[in-house]
Amino acid sequence: MTLDCESDLQACVQDVFRRCPMLAGFAIKPGEFELDDVTCYPQPPEDVARAVREQICEALGNLVNEQPEVALLMTGRTFVRTFH
C-alpha cells in the first residue's frame, strides 16, 4: 500500500463528512468492505439516514473501484468527524 492510498481515503472520507453535515461517524466491518455502524446527530428520519448510508457507500465504492487496495485500509476502521 502506498501513502497515496491513505491520503486518497482520507480525502474521500472528508468529502463524505462535508456533504453530510449531520454525519458524526461510521465504521467498516472488520475483514469486510461493509458498513457496520453509522451515527448521525441529530438522529435523522429513516429516509435521510438511508440517503447518508448510500452516500457513504457510493463514495467509498467509487474509490475502491479506482484503487482496489484501499478496501484493505478501510476494514475494521472507524471514521469520525473532527472539530477544530
CYANA upper distance limits for C-alpha pairs under 8 A (distance plus 0.5 A):
  1 MET  CA      5 CYS  CA      7.15
  1 MET  CA     69 GLU  CA      7.37
  1 MET  CA     70 VAL  CA      8.49
  2 THR  CA      6 GLU  CA      7.52
  3 LEU  CA      7 SER  CA      6.77
  4 ASP  CA      8 ASP  CA      6.44
  5 CYS  CA      9 LEU  CA      6.59
  5 CYS  CA     67 GLN  CA      8.02
  5 CYS  CA     69 GLU  CA      8.10
  5 CYS  CA     70 VAL  CA      6.40
  6 GLU  CA     10 GLN  CA      6.69
  6 GLU  CA     70 VAL  CA      7.91
  6 GLU  CA     73 LEU  CA      7.79
  7 SER  CA     11 ALA  CA      6.60
  8 ASP  CA     12 CYS  CA      6.63
  9 LEU  CA     13 VAL  CA      6.66
  9 LEU  CA     63 LEU  CA      8.04
  9 LEU  CA     70 VAL  CA      7.48
 10 GLN  CA     14 GLN  CA      6.55
 11 ALA  CA     15 ASP  CA      6.66
 12 CYS  CA     16 VAL  CA      6.87
 12 CYS  CA     59 ALA  CA      7.28
 12 CYS  CA     60 LEU  CA      7.57
 12 CYS  CA     63 LEU  CA      8.05
 13 VAL  CA     17 PHE  CA      6.87
 13 VAL  CA     60 LEU  CA      8.35
 13 VAL  CA     79 PHE  CA      8.11
 14 GLN  CA     18 ARG  CA      6.66
 15 ASP  CA     19 ARG  CA      6.68
 16 VAL  CA     20 CYS  CA      6.53
 16 VAL  CA     55 GLN  CA      7.68
 16 VAL  CA     56 ILE  CA      6.82
 16 VAL  CA     59 ALA  CA      7.65
 17 PHE  CA     21 PRO  CA      6.56
 17 PHE  CA     23 LEU  CA      6.74
 17 PHE  CA     24 ALA  CA      8.41
 17 PHE  CA     81 ARG  CA      7.23
 20 CYS  CA     52 VAL  CA      7.19
 22 MET  CA     40 CYS  CA      5.74
 22 MET  CA     41 TYR  CA      5.72
 22 MET  CA     42 PRO  CA      6.97
 23 LEU  CA     38 VAL  CA      8.16
 23 LEU  CA     39 THR  CA      6.68
 23 LEU  CA     40 CYS  CA      4.87
 23 LEU  CA     41 TYR  CA      6.96
 23 LEU  CA     52 VAL  CA      8.07
 23 LEU  CA     81 ARG  CA      7.97
 24 ALA  CA     38 VAL  CA      8.35
 24 ALA  CA     39 THR  CA      5.93
 24 ALA  CA     40 CYS  CA      5.50
 24 ALA  CA     41 TYR  CA      6.75
 24 ALA  CA     80 VAL  CA      6.41
 24 ALA  CA     81 ARG  CA      5.88
 25 GLY  CA     38 VAL  CA      6.48
 25 GLY  CA     39 THR  CA      5.79
 25 GLY  CA     40 CYS  CA      7.53
 25 GLY  CA     78 THR  CA      7.67
 25 GLY  CA     79 PHE  CA      5.92
 25 GLY  CA     80 VAL  CA      4.55
 25 GLY  CA     81 ARG  CA      6.40
 26 PHE  CA     35 LEU  CA      7.80
 26 PHE  CA     36 ASP  CA      7.86
 26 PHE  CA     37 ASP  CA      5.82
 26 PHE  CA     38 VAL  CA      4.79
 26 PHE  CA     39 THR  CA      6.61
 26 PHE  CA     78 THR  CA      6.22
 26 PHE  CA     79 PHE  CA      5.90
 26 PHE  CA     80 VAL  CA      7.04
 27 ALA  CA     35 LEU  CA      6.45
 27 ALA  CA     36 ASP  CA      5.78
 27 ALA  CA     37 ASP  CA      5.66
 27 ALA  CA     38 VAL  CA      7.15
 27 ALA  CA     76 GLY  CA      7.56
 27 ALA  CA     77 ARG  CA      6.22
 27 ALA  CA     78 THR  CA      4.59
 27 ALA  CA     79 PHE  CA      6.60
 28 ILE  CA     32 GLU  CA      7.76
 28 ILE  CA     33 PHE  CA      6.97
 28 ILE  CA     34 GLU  CA      6.06
 28 ILE  CA     35 LEU  CA      5.08
 28 ILE  CA     36 ASP  CA      5.59
 28 ILE  CA     37 ASP  CA      7.73
 28 ILE  CA     74 MET  CA      6.93
 28 ILE  CA     75 THR  CA      5.81
 28 ILE  CA     76 GLY  CA      5.84
 28 ILE  CA     77 ARG  CA      6.12
 28 ILE  CA     78 THR  CA      6.93
 29 LYS  CA     33 PHE  CA      7.13
 29 LYS  CA     34 GLU  CA      6.16
 29 LYS  CA     35 LEU  CA      6.50
 29 LYS  CA     36 ASP  CA      5.49
 29 LYS  CA     75 THR  CA      6.23
 29 LYS  CA     76 GLY  CA      5.58
 29 LYS  CA     77 ARG  CA      8.00
 30 PRO  CA     75 THR  CA      5.35
 30 PRO  CA     76 GLY  CA      4.15
 30 PRO  CA     77 ARG  CA      7.86
 31 GLY  CA     75 THR  CA      5.93
 31 GLY  CA     76 GLY  CA      7.00
 32 GLU  CA     75 THR  CA      6.21
 32 GLU  CA     76 GLY  CA      8.26
 33 PHE  CA     71 ALA  CA      6.85
 33 PHE  CA     74 MET  CA      7.75
 33 PHE  CA     75 THR  CA      6.50
 34 GLU  CA     75 THR  CA      8.49
 35 LEU  CA     57 CYS  CA      8.22
 38 VAL  CA     53 ARG  CA      7.71
 39 THR  CA     43 GLN  CA      8.34
 40 CYS  CA     44 PRO  CA      7.48
 40 CYS  CA     49 ALA  CA      8.26
 43 GLN  CA     49 ALA  CA      8.47
 44 PRO  CA     48 VAL  CA      6.36
 44 PRO  CA     49 ALA  CA      6.26
 45 PRO  CA     49 ALA  CA      6.72
 46 GLU  CA     50 ARG  CA      6.55
 47 ASP  CA     51 ALA  CA      6.78
 48 VAL  CA     52 VAL  CA      6.78
 49 ALA  CA     53 ARG  CA      6.81
 50 ARG  CA     54 GLU  CA      6.67
 51 ALA  CA     55 GLN  CA      6.67
 52 VAL  CA     56 ILE  CA      6.81
 53 ARG  CA     57 CYS  CA      6.70
 54 GLU  CA     58 GLU  CA      6.43
 55 GLN  CA     59 ALA  CA      6.56
 56 ILE  CA     60 LEU  CA      6.61
 57 CYS  CA     61 GLY  CA      6.14
 58 GLU  CA     62 ASN  CA      6.51
 59 ALA  CA     63 LEU  CA      6.91
 60 LEU  CA     64 VAL  CA      6.68
 61 GLY  CA     65 ASN  CA      6.61
 62 ASN  CA     66 GLU  CA      6.87
 63 LEU  CA     67 GLN  CA      6.45
 63 LEU  CA     68 PRO  CA      8.18
 63 LEU  CA     70 VAL  CA      7.93
 64 VAL  CA     68 PRO  CA      5.03
 64 VAL  CA     69 GLU  CA      7.60
 64 VAL  CA     70 VAL  CA      6.30
 64 VAL  CA     71 ALA  CA      6.40
 69 GLU  CA     73 LEU  CA      7.82
 70 VAL  CA     74 MET  CA      7.11
 71 ALA  CA     75 THR  CA      7.11
 73 LEU  CA     77 ARG  CA      8.43
